Amino acid sequence: MSPDISQEWAPDACSLPASGRQARTAEFGELFGETVLHVERPEPTRLRLHLRPDPKSAAQAATLAAAETECCSFFTFTLTAAAGSLVLDVAVPLAQLTLLDAVADHAATAAASVAEAG
């Protein structure tokens, strides 16, 4: 991920300093690159990430979701594990739609890379 991506993901409402934003962007990049199998957009303000259904992926997603809501309280994350699947839903208010679009683009790119790698 290029360093300037953290600026796309960091709205004015974010309370992290610039260095923290870059680190958080890298954490999302790691989550996306290692665990995202499929990306859906069921609603304009909601993103659904299908993750590898294993304990490591669940822990990584839960830890990142909890950390992100501390600095960007407008996010709503819902992690669901059921019947051999693991899904992370990410919702934002309409005012943060551009941010969710950027997250969706990066997650979809990572999922495509994972699929190509086999």
N, C-alpha and C positions, 0 to 999 in steps of 0.2 A: 504494500500500500504506500502511496506517496504521502509525504509529510503533510501536505496541504489538505488532505481528506479530513483531518480532524477539525478543520474549520467548517467544512460542510455539515459535520455532525454536531457541532457545538453552537447551539443557538444562544442568544443573549441571556436566556434564563439559566444557562449552565453555570454552576458555581465552581467548577474545577479551573485551576490555573492552566495556562497553555501547556506546560509540560505534562500535567495530569491528563489533559485532553488527548495528547499524542499517545500516552500510555494506554488510555482507555480504548482509543481507536485500534491500537495493536491488539488489545485483548479481544475486541470484537472480531478483528481479522483472524485471530487464532480460532475463536469459536466457529466462525463461518467456515474457515478452511479445513477444520478437522471434523466437524460434526454435521453440517447442513447437507441434507440429502435432497431436499425439495423445498421450493418457495412458492407460496400462494398469496394472493391478495384478495381475500374474501370481501373486503370493504375498503373504500379509499383510505380510511383512517386505521385500518388493521392489517397487519402483516402476520402471516403464519409460516413458521419455519419448522419443517419436519427434520428432526435431528436423529443421529444414530441412537438407537434405543439401548444405551448402556449406562451404568452408574457414573462413569467418568463424565460423559456428556451431560447428564442430568446435573451433576455437581457443578460443572463448569458454567452451565447456563444459569443455574440458580444463584451462584455466587456473583456472576456478572450482572444479572438482573437486580439483585439487591444493592449492589454498589452503584449502579446507574440511577436507581430511583433516589439515592441520597443526594445526587447533584442535579438531577433533572427530574423533578417530581411530577412532571406532566406525563411521563411514560407510565403505562400500565403493562406489566408483564404477567402472563399466566402460563405456567409450565404444567403440562398434563402428561402423565405417564399412564398408559392403559393398553392392555391387549397387545403387548409387544411393540408399542409405538411411543415416541417421545415428541411432543409438540410444544413449541414456544410461540405463544401469541404475543404480539407487540402492538399496543394501541396508543394512539396519540390524539389530542384534540385537533380539530380542523386547522387551527393556527400553526400547527407543527407538521403539516402534511409534507412540505418540502424536505424536512428532515427525514421523515419516514420513507420518502421516495429514495433518498440517498442510501439509507440503510438497506432497503429492498434491492437496489441495484448492486450493492457490494455483496450482499448475501447470495443473490442469483449468480453473480460471476463466480463466487467461490464454489457454489454447488455445482456449476457446470465444470469447473476445474476438477473437483472431486470425482465427478462422473467420468470425465475423460481419463483420469488416472486409473480408473477401474477399481 
